[in-house]
Amino acid sequence: MERTFTEQELVRRDKLNKLKDLGIDPFGQQYDVTDFSLQIKERCAGKTHEELEKENITVSVAGRIMFIRKMGKASFFSLKDKLGNIQVYVSINDIGEEMYTLFKTADIGDIVGVRGTVMVTQTGEVTIKCLEYTHLVKGLKPLPEKFHGLSDVEERFRRRYVDLIMNDEARKVAFARPKIIRSIQHYLDDLGYVEVETPILGSILGGAAARPFITHHNAQDIDMYLRIATELNLKRLLVGGMDAVYEIGRIFRNEGMDRKHNPEFTTIELYKAFSDLEGMMDITEGIVSKCAMDLNGTYEVDFLGQHISLAPGFKRIHMVDAIKEKTGIDFFQVTSFEDAKKLAEEKHIQVEEHFGYGHIVNAFFEEFVEDTIVEPTFVFGHPIEISPLAKKDPKDPRFTQRFELFIIGCEYANAFTELNDPIDQYERFENQLKEKSLGNEEANDMDMDFVEALEYGMPPAGGMGMGIDRLVMLLTGSETIREVILFPLMKPNN
């Protein structure tokens, strides 16, 4: 494929050839980095020029040139590393004519190494006085204009590498995400949980209500699914005697894309033998609160125009009671599908062909309650029709021991007192097959191996799943899921 280049790109390629003529590798070799911009600034903050001159602090940094002000025999440039920017002062008197001539060929976007001492300029800015300048990588494409970066949002996500160079907020989120994941891991590890890995490919659809991605395994000549959940395999481990397990991993759901949804996303699922719904509420609350404090040093969060607290003590309410608060309708007193359907028609709620009583209750919640929740709230008591893997409520078998955590109208976690009755589980799978035959594309398959695993005996247990991406959005103030996934799904340019 023949390529064409802009005038600037041609100039940079010409400089690349000149570097080769000088015997310099345009794309660099190993460089000994001992210091980073933020650490240097923090160490030297508040010190005078005389104090720093006396201390003679020597540093070695590497990064990308983001700004250059050339002034004859002395110049300034801004170097950006993983922690931020720092100013560099470079003078022909300090590094010699040959090295200074090399510096003068540099372009914004080049990657260089600097060894020198720390000083403070007359304006009070912590600056590295360059004593040794090393060319590392020639940037062949010019960076976007400084104050606008990539102004096209689609291009920001498509060319994330440029976004991370130009957009400090994007870089901040990129580094915050692994901190949040480490916080979760440390919290669970300290409680005795074990992190495990389960297969991404499977031959049976189960563990959640979602449309799958389908692929083909050539060696076995079978169609397989990319997993829509990790649940069933993790519960198999409870049967095997691993009493507290969790997995943080990618999930794939062949569904729509919007501010809160990407077809490929990350969840944590955890399961604890001899726990229940209350135990899962406590641990979910603990994870969210700890992540907030570890990342931001506070429980207070401003997000989507709302100010909320993530301090422990989240509200807990039954789904039916939440519906009653908003509509005055008490579904505990509605005993038949026909009566529920009549109420749905009065409220202009569409009743689909596969709907049962519980589907209508859930539709009421989604229509009248979900978007009104602001403070962190555990909504529990989901209908059995939409909860094929949760234990029945012994007080009212129309409902289950299940909760979802909602914050500012968005679901963040889903948890159960886990169903461990193999006879009940088999019947639930059969009902899912009936729903599938009536057009519910999100219904589960019959997983006989899982039923047989339960027949060996699974301890009473609690289980919880949480979307990592949404948690990162909340804690970093990112309004779309594509901001917190480094490489979100994008439609090809062509």
VEXDREN-2710 file (C-alpha; in Angstrom, 1 decimal):
% VEXDREN-2710
k/r/px/py/pz
1/MET/0.0/0.0/0.0
2/GLU/1.5/3.3/-1.1
3/ARG/1.6/6.0/1.6
4/THR/1.6/9.8/1.4
5/PHE/3.1/12.1/4.0
6/THR/2.5/15.6/5.1
7/GLU/5.3/18.2/4.9
8/GLN/6.0/17.9/8.6
9/GLU/6.2/14.1/8.3
10/LEU/8.7/14.4/5.5
11/VAL/10.9/16.8/7.6
12/ARG/10.9/14.3/10.5
13/ARG/11.9/11.5/8.2
14/ASP/14.7/13.6/6.9
15/LYS/15.9/14.2/10.4
16/LEU/15.7/10.4/11.0
17/ASN/18.1/9.8/8.2
18/LYS/20.5/12.5/9.6
19/LEU/20.5/10.7/12.9
20/LYS/21.5/7.5/11.1
21/ASP/24.3/9.4/9.4
22/LEU/25.6/10.5/12.8
23/GLY/25.6/6.8/13.9
24/ILE/22.6/7.4/16.3
25/ASP/19.8/4.8/16.5
26/PRO/16.7/6.8/15.7
27/PHE/14.6/4.4/17.8
28/GLY/16.9/4.1/20.8
29/GLN/18.4/1.6/23.2
30/GLN/18.1/0.9/26.9
31/TYR/18.2/3.9/29.2
32/ASP/18.7/4.0/33.0
33/VAL/15.6/5.8/34.4
34/THR/16.0/6.4/38.2
35/ASP/13.5/9.3/38.8
36/PHE/10.1/10.5/37.7
37/SER/8.7/14.0/37.4
38/LEU/6.2/14.0/40.2
39/GLN/8.6/12.5/42.7
40/ILE/11.3/15.1/41.8
41/LYS/8.8/18.0/42.2
42/GLU/7.5/16.6/45.6
43/ARG/11.1/16.1/46.9
44/CYS/12.2/19.6/45.9
45/ALA/9.0/21.6/46.6
46/GLY/9.5/24.8/48.6
47/LYS/13.3/24.7/48.4
48/THR/15.3/27.7/47.2
49/HIS/17.8/27.7/44.3
50/GLU/20.6/28.0/46.8
51/GLU/19.4/25.0/48.9
52/LEU/19.1/22.8/45.8
53/GLU/22.5/23.9/44.5
54/LYS/24.0/22.9/47.9
55/GLU/22.2/19.5/47.9
56/ASN/23.3/18.8/44.3
57/ILE/20.4/16.3/43.6
58/THR/21.3/14.3/40.6
59/VAL/18.4/12.7/38.6
60/SER/17.9/10.6/35.4
61/VAL/14.6/10.8/33.6
62/ALA/13.1/9.9/30.3
63/GLY/10.0/10.9/28.5
64/ARG/8.4/12.7/25.6
65/ILE/9.1/16.3/24.6
66/MET/5.8/18.3/24.9
67/PHE/7.1/21.9/24.5
68/ILE/10.4/23.5/23.3
69/ARG/11.6/27.1/23.7
70/LYS/14.9/27.3/21.8
71/MET/17.0/30.4/22.6
72/GLY/20.3/30.2/20.8
73/LYS/22.9/28.7/23.3
74/ALA/20.3/27.8/26.0
75/SER/16.8/26.5/25.8
76/PHE/13.9/25.1/27.9
77/PHE/11.7/22.1/27.1
78/SER/9.0/20.2/28.9
79/LEU/9.4/16.5/29.3
80/LYS/6.5/14.2/30.0
81/ASP/6.8/10.9/31.8
82/LYS/4.2/8.5/33.3
83/LEU/3.6/10.8/36.3
84/GLY/3.5/14.2/34.6
85/ASN/5.6/17.0/33.2
86/ILE/8.8/18.6/34.3
87/GLN/10.8/21.5/32.8
88/VAL/14.3/20.9/31.6
89/TYR/17.0/23.6/31.1
90/VAL/19.6/22.7/28.5
91/SER/22.7/24.9/27.7
92/ILE/25.6/24.5/25.3
93/ASN/27.9/25.4/28.2
94/ASP/26.7/22.4/30.2
95/ILE/26.4/19.7/27.6
96/GLY/28.8/20.8/24.9
97/GLU/28.4/21.9/21.3
98/GLU/27.9/18.4/19.8
99/MET/25.2/17.4/22.2
100/TYR/23.5/20.8/22.0
101/THR/23.4/20.6/18.2
102/LEU/21.8/17.2/18.5
103/PHE/19.2/18.7/20.9
104/LYS/18.4/21.4/18.4
105/THR/17.2/18.8/15.9
106/ALA/14.6/17.5/18.3
107/ASP/10.9/17.9/17.6
108/ILE/7.9/17.9/19.9
109/GLY/6.9/14.3/20.4
110/ASP/10.4/12.9/20.4
111/ILE/11.4/10.7/23.4
112/VAL/14.6/11.6/25.1
113/GLY/16.7/10.9/28.2
114/VAL/18.0/13.6/30.5
115/ARG/20.6/13.3/33.3
116/GLY/21.2/16.4/35.4
117/THR/20.8/18.2/38.7
118/VAL/17.6/19.8/40.1
119/MET/17.3/23.6/40.3
120/VAL/14.6/26.2/40.7
121/THR/14.1/29.0/38.1
122/GLN/13.5/32.7/39.0
123/THR/9.8/32.0/38.6
124/GLY/10.0/29.2/41.2
125/GLU/9.6/26.3/38.9
126/VAL/11.4/23.0/39.7
127/THR/13.6/22.3/36.7
128/ILE/16.2/19.8/35.7
129/LYS/19.5/21.3/34.6
130/CYS/20.6/19.0/31.8
131/LEU/24.2/17.7/32.0
132/GLU/23.7/14.8/29.5
133/TYR/21.2/14.6/26.7
134/THR/20.3/11.4/25.0
135/HIS/18.1/11.0/21.9
136/LEU/15.9/7.9/22.3
137/VAL/13.1/7.8/19.8
138/LYS/12.2/10.0/16.8
139/GLY/8.5/10.8/16.6
140/LEU/7.6/10.6/12.9
141/LYS/4.1/12.0/13.3
142/PRO/3.5/15.4/14.9
143/LEU/1.3/15.5/18.0
144/PRO/-2.1/17.2/17.9
145/GLU/-2.2/20.9/18.7
146/LYS/-1.5/21.3/22.5
147/PHE/-4.7/22.9/23.7
148/HIS/-7.1/20.8/21.8
149/GLY/-5.5/17.3/21.6
150/LEU/-7.8/14.9/19.8
151/SER/-11.0/17.0/19.6
152/ASP/-13.0/14.2/17.9
153/VAL/-14.3/11.9/20.7
154/GLU/-14.3/8.9/18.4
155/GLU/-10.7/9.5/17.5
156/ARG/-9.8/9.7/21.1
157/PHE/-11.0/6.2/21.8
158/ARG/-9.8/4.8/18.4
159/ARG/-6.3/6.2/18.9
160/ARG/-6.0/5.8/22.6
161/TYR/-2.2/6.1/22.5
162/VAL/-2.4/9.7/21.3
163/ASP/-5.2/10.4/23.8
164/LEU/-2.9/9.2/26.6
165/ILE/-0.1/11.5/25.4
166/MET/-2.2/14.6/25.2
167/ASN/-5.0/14.1/27.7
168/ASP/-3.9/14.1/31.4
169/GLU/-7.4/13.2/32.5
170/ALA/-7.3/10.0/30.3
171/ARG/-3.9/9.1/31.7
172/LYS/-5.2/9.6/35.3
173/VAL/-8.1/7.2/34.7
174/ALA/-5.8/4.7/33.1
175/PHE/-3.6/4.6/36.2
176/ALA/-6.6/4.7/38.6
177/ARG/-8.2/1.6/37.2
178/PRO/-5.5/-0.9/38.2
179/LYS/-5.4/0.8/41.7
180/ILE/-9.1/0.0/42.1
181/ILE/-8.6/-3.6/41.0
182/ARG/-5.6/-4.0/43.5
183/SER/-7.8/-2.5/46.2
184/ILE/-10.5/-5.1/45.6
185/GLN/-7.9/-7.9/45.5
186/HIS/-6.2/-6.9/48.7
187/TYR/-9.6/-6.5/50.5
188/LEU/-10.7/-10.0/49.5
189/ASP/-7.3/-11.6/50.0
190/ASP/-7.3/-10.3/53.5
191/LEU/-10.7/-12.0/54.1
192/GLY/-9.3/-15.4/53.0
193/TYR/-10.7/-15.4/49.4
194/VAL/-8.6/-17.1/46.7
195/GLU/-8.4/-15.5/43.2
196/VAL/-9.0/-18.1/40.4
197/GLU/-9.3/-18.3/36.6
198/THR/-12.1/-20.1/34.7
199/PRO/-12.6/-20.7/31.0
200/ILE/-13.7/-17.9/28.6
201/LEU/-15.0/-20.4/26.0
202/GLY/-17.9/-22.7/26.8
203/SER/-20.4/-24.9/25.1
204/ILE/-23.4/-24.1/27.3
205/LEU/-24.9/-20.6/27.8
206/GLY/-25.5/-19.9/31.5
207/GLY/-24.8/-17.7/34.5
208/ALA/-26.7/-14.6/33.4
209/ALA/-29.4/-13.4/31.2
210/ALA/-27.7/-12.1/28.1
211/ARG/-27.2/-12.7/24.3
212/PRO/-23.8/-14.3/23.6
213/PHE/-21.0/-14.1/21.1
214/ILE/-20.7/-17.3/19.2
215/THR/-17.5/-18.7/17.8
216/HIS/-16.3/-22.0/16.3
217/HIS/-13.7/-24.4/17.6
218/ASN/-12.1/-25.9/14.5
219/ALA/-10.3/-28.9/16.1
220/GLN/-13.5/-30.2/17.8
221/ASP/-15.8/-28.8/15.1
222/ILE/-18.3/-27.3/17.6
223/ASP/-19.8/-23.9/18.1
224/MET/-18.9/-22.3/21.4
225/TYR/-19.9/-19.2/23.4
226/LEU/-17.7/-16.5/24.8
227/ARG/-18.7/-16.4/28.5
228/ILE/-21.5/-14.1/29.6
229/ALA/-20.7/-14.8/33.3
230/THR/-18.2/-16.7/35.5
231/GLU/-20.9/-17.9/37.9
232/LEU/-21.4/-21.6/37.3
233/ASN/-17.7/-22.5/37.2
234/LEU/-17.0/-20.6/40.4
235/LYS/-19.8/-22.4/42.1
236/ARG/-18.4/-25.7/40.9
237/LEU/-15.3/-24.8/42.9
238/LEU/-17.5/-24.4/46.1
239/VAL/-18.7/-28.0/45.5
240/GLY/-15.0/-29.0/45.3
241/GLY/-14.2/-27.5/48.7
242/MET/-12.7/-24.1/47.8
243/ASP/-14.9/-22.2/50.3
244/ALA/-14.2/-18.6/49.2
245/VAL/-13.2/-17.7/45.6
246/TYR/-13.3/-14.8/43.2
247/GLU/-12.4/-14.0/39.6
248/ILE/-11.8/-10.7/38.0
249/GLY/-12.0/-11.1/34.2
250/ARG/-13.5/-10.2/30.9
251/ILE/-17.2/-10.9/30.1
252/PHE/-18.7/-10.8/26.5
253/ARG/-22.3/-9.9/25.8
254/ASN/-23.6/-9.4/22.3
255/GLU/-25.8/-6.5/23.1
256/GLY/-26.2/-2.8/22.6
257/MET/-23.6/-0.1/23.3
258/ASP/-24.4/3.1/25.3
259/ARG/-23.0/5.2/28.1
260/LYS/-23.0/2.3/30.5
261/HIS/-22.6/-0.7/28.2
262/ASN/-19.7/-2.1/26.2
263/PRO/-19.9/-5.6/24.6
264/GLU/-16.6/-6.6/26.2
265/PHE/-16.3/-5.6/29.9
266/THR/-14.8/-6.6/33.2
267/THR/-16.5/-8.0/36.3
268/ILE/-15.6/-9.5/39.6
269/GLU/-17.6/-12.5/40.8
270/LEU/-17.1/-13.9/44.3
271/TYR/-18.6/-16.8/46.2
272/LYS/-18.4/-17.6/49.9
273/ALA/-19.5/-20.9/51.4
274/PHE/-21.8/-20.6/54.5
275/SER/-22.7/-17.0/53.7
276/ASP/-25.9/-15.5/52.5
277/LEU/-27.5/-12.3/51.0
278/GLU/-26.7/-10.3/54.1
279/GLY/-23.1/-11.4/54.0
280/MET/-22.9/-10.3/50.4
281/MET/-24.4/-6.9/51.2
282/ASP/-21.7/-6.4/53.8
283/ILE/-18.8/-7.4/51.5
284/THR/-20.1/-5.4/48.5
285/GLU/-20.4/-2.3/50.7
286/GLY/-16.9/-2.9/52.0
287/ILE/-15.4/-3.2/48.5
288/VAL/-17.0/0.0/47.2
289/SER/-16.2/2.0/50.3
290/LYS/-12.6/0.8/50.5
291/CYS/-11.9/1.5/46.8
292/ALA/-13.2/5.0/47.2
293/MET/-11.0/5.6/50.2
294/ASP/-7.9/4.0/48.7
295/LEU/-8.2/5.9/45.4
296/ASN/-9.5/9.3/46.5
297/GLY/-8.9/9.4/50.3
298/THR/-12.6/10.2/50.9
299/TYR/-16.0/8.5/50.7
300/GLU/-17.5/11.6/49.1
301/VAL/-18.1/11.4/45.3
302/ASP/-19.4/13.9/42.8
303/PHE/-20.8/12.2/39.7
304/LEU/-23.3/13.0/37.0
305/GLY/-24.2/16.2/38.8
306/GLN/-24.9/14.4/42.1
307/HIS/-23.0/14.5/45.4
308/ILE/-23.1/11.2/47.3
309/SER/-21.4/9.4/50.1
310/LEU/-20.0/5.9/49.7
311/ALA/-19.4/5.5/53.4
312/PRO/-20.6/2.1/54.9
313/GLY/-24.2/2.0/55.8
314/PHE/-26.0/1.7/52.4
315/LYS/-29.8/1.8/52.3
316/ARG/-31.5/-1.6/52.0
317/ILE/-35.1/-2.0/50.6
318/HIS/-37.3/-4.8/49.1
319/MET/-38.1/-4.3/45.5
320/VAL/-41.9/-4.5/46.2
321/ASP/-41.6/-1.8/48.9
322/ALA/-39.6/0.4/46.5
323/ILE/-42.3/0.1/43.9
324/LYS/-45.0/0.9/46.5
325/GLU/-43.1/4.0/47.5
326/LYS/-43.3/5.4/44.0
327/THR/-46.6/4.0/42.7
328/GLY/-48.7/3.1/45.7
329/ILE/-49.1/-0.4/44.3
330/ASP/-48.3/-3.3/46.8
331/PHE/-47.3/-6.4/44.8
332/PHE/-47.3/-8.4/48.0
333/GLN/-51.1/-8.1/47.8
334/VAL/-51.3/-8.9/44.1
335/THR/-51.7/-12.6/44.0
336/SER/-52.3/-13.5/40.3
337/PHE/-50.7/-12.9/36.9
338/GLU/-54.0/-11.6/35.6
339/ASP/-54.2/-8.9/38.3
340/ALA/-50.5/-8.0/37.7
341/LYS/-51.1/-7.8/33.9
342/LYS/-54.1/-5.5/34.4
343/LEU/-52.0/-3.2/36.6
344/ALA/-49.3/-3.1/33.9
345/GLU/-51.9/-2.2/31.2
346/GLU/-53.2/0.6/33.4
347/LYS/-49.6/2.0/33.7
348/HIS/-48.9/1.4/30.0
349/ILE/-46.2/-1.2/30.6
350/GLN/-45.8/-3.6/27.7
351/VAL/-46.3/-7.3/28.7
352/GLU/-44.2/-9.5/26.4
353/GLU/-45.2/-13.1/25.5
354/HIS/-42.8/-14.8/27.8
355/PHE/-43.7/-12.6/30.9
356/GLY/-44.9/-14.2/34.1
357/TYR/-46.0/-12.4/37.3
358/GLY/-42.4/-11.7/38.3
359/HIS/-41.5/-10.1/35.0
360/ILE/-44.2/-7.6/35.5
361/VAL/-43.0/-6.7/39.0
362/ASN/-39.5/-6.2/37.6
363/ALA/-40.9/-4.1/34.7
364/PHE/-42.6/-1.8/37.3
365/PHE/-39.3/-1.4/39.1
366/GLU/-37.4/-0.5/36.0
367/GLU/-40.1/1.9/34.8
368/PHE/-40.8/3.8/38.1
369/VAL/-38.0/3.2/40.5
370/GLU/-34.6/2.5/39.1
371/ASP/-33.8/5.9/37.6
372/THR/-34.9/7.7/40.9
373/ILE/-32.3/6.0/43.1
374/VAL/-29.4/8.3/44.0
375/GLU/-27.7/7.3/47.2
376/PRO/-26.2/3.8/47.3
377/THR/-29.1/1.4/47.8
378/PHE/-29.4/-2.4/48.0
379/VAL/-32.7/-3.4/46.3
380/PHE/-33.5/-7.0/47.3
381/GLY/-36.3/-9.6/46.8
382/HIS/-36.3/-10.0/43.0
383/PRO/-39.0/-12.2/41.5
384/ILE/-38.1/-15.8/40.9
385/GLU/-38.8/-15.6/37.1
386/ILE/-35.8/-13.3/36.6
387/SER/-33.5/-15.0/39.1
388/PRO/-32.9/-18.6/37.9
389/LEU/-29.8/-19.0/40.1
390/ALA/-31.0/-17.5/43.4
391/LYS/-32.6/-19.2/46.4
392/LYS/-36.3/-18.7/47.0
393/ASP/-37.5/-16.4/49.8
394/PRO/-38.8/-18.9/52.4
395/LYS/-41.5/-16.3/53.4
396/ASP/-42.8/-15.8/49.9
397/PRO/-41.6/-18.2/47.2
398/ARG/-42.6/-15.8/44.4
399/PHE/-39.4/-13.8/45.3
400/THR/-35.8/-14.7/45.8
401/GLN/-32.9/-13.9/48.1
402/ARG/-31.2/-11.6/45.6
403/PHE/-30.1/-8.0/45.6
404/GLU/-28.8/-5.4/43.1
405/LEU/-26.8/-2.4/44.2
406/PHE/-28.0/0.9/42.6
407/ILE/-26.2/4.2/42.7
408/ILE/-27.4/7.3/40.8
409/GLY/-29.9/5.2/38.7
410/CYS/-27.3/2.6/37.6
411/GLU/-26.8/-1.0/38.7
412/TYR/-23.3/-1.8/40.1
413/ALA/-23.6/-5.2/41.7
414/ASN/-25.9/-8.3/41.6
415/ALA/-25.9/-10.9/44.4
416/PHE/-27.8/-14.0/45.7
417/THR/-28.2/-16.4/48.5
418/GLU/-27.1/-19.1/46.0
419/LEU/-29.5/-21.8/44.9
420/ASN/-27.9/-25.1/46.0
421/ASP/-31.0/-27.4/45.6
422/PRO/-30.3/-29.5/42.5
423/ILE/-34.0/-30.4/42.0
424/ASP/-35.1/-26.7/42.2
425/GLN/-32.2/-25.8/39.9
426/TYR/-33.2/-28.4/37.3
427/GLU/-36.8/-27.0/37.3
428/ARG/-35.5/-23.4/36.9
429/PHE/-33.4/-24.5/33.9
430/GLU/-36.4/-26.1/32.4
431/ASN/-38.4/-22.9/32.8
432/GLN/-35.6/-21.0/31.1
433/LEU/-35.8/-23.4/28.1
434/LYS/-39.6/-22.7/27.9
435/GLU/-38.8/-18.9/27.9
436/LYS/-36.3/-19.4/25.2
437/SER/-38.9/-21.3/23.1
438/LEU/-41.2/-18.2/23.6
439/GLY/-38.6/-15.9/22.2
440/ASN/-36.5/-14.9/25.2
441/GLU/-33.0/-14.8/23.6
442/GLU/-31.4/-14.1/27.0
443/ALA/-32.7/-17.3/28.6
444/ASN/-30.2/-19.9/30.0
445/ASP/-29.5/-23.3/28.5
446/MET/-29.9/-26.5/30.5
447/ASP/-26.5/-27.2/32.2
448/MET/-26.8/-30.8/33.3
449/ASP/-23.2/-30.9/34.5
450/PHE/-23.9/-28.1/36.9
451/VAL/-27.1/-29.8/38.1
452/GLU/-25.0/-32.9/38.8
453/ALA/-22.4/-30.9/40.6
454/LEU/-25.1/-29.6/42.9
455/GLU/-26.2/-33.2/43.5
456/TYR/-22.8/-33.9/45.1
457/GLY/-23.7/-31.1/47.5
458/MET/-22.8/-27.4/47.5
459/PRO/-22.6/-25.6/50.8
460/PRO/-25.1/-22.9/51.6
461/ALA/-23.4/-19.8/50.0
462/GLY/-23.6/-16.2/49.0
463/GLY/-22.4/-14.9/45.7
464/MET/-21.9/-11.4/44.2
465/GLY/-21.0/-10.0/40.8
466/MET/-19.9/-6.4/40.2
467/GLY/-19.0/-4.4/37.1
468/ILE/-15.5/-3.1/37.4
469/ASP/-15.9/-0.6/34.6
470/ARG/-18.9/1.1/36.2
471/LEU/-17.1/1.3/39.5
472/VAL/-14.1/3.0/37.9
473/MET/-16.5/5.4/36.2
474/LEU/-18.0/6.3/39.5
475/LEU/-14.7/6.8/41.4
476/THR/-13.0/8.7/38.6
477/GLY/-16.0/10.9/37.5
478/SER/-16.0/9.4/34.0
479/GLU/-19.4/9.7/32.4
480/THR/-19.0/7.0/29.7
481/ILE/-17.8/3.5/29.9
482/ARG/-15.5/4.1/26.9
483/GLU/-13.5/6.5/29.1
484/VAL/-12.4/3.8/31.5
485/ILE/-11.8/1.0/29.0
486/LEU/-8.4/1.6/27.3
487/PHE/-9.5/0.0/24.0
488/PRO/-13.3/0.0/23.8
489/LEU/-15.1/-1.6/20.8
490/MET/-15.1/0.8/17.9
491/LYS/-16.7/0.5/14.5
492/PRO/-13.9/0.2/11.8
493/ASN/-13.1/3.4/9.9
494/ASN/-13.9/1.7/6.6
END
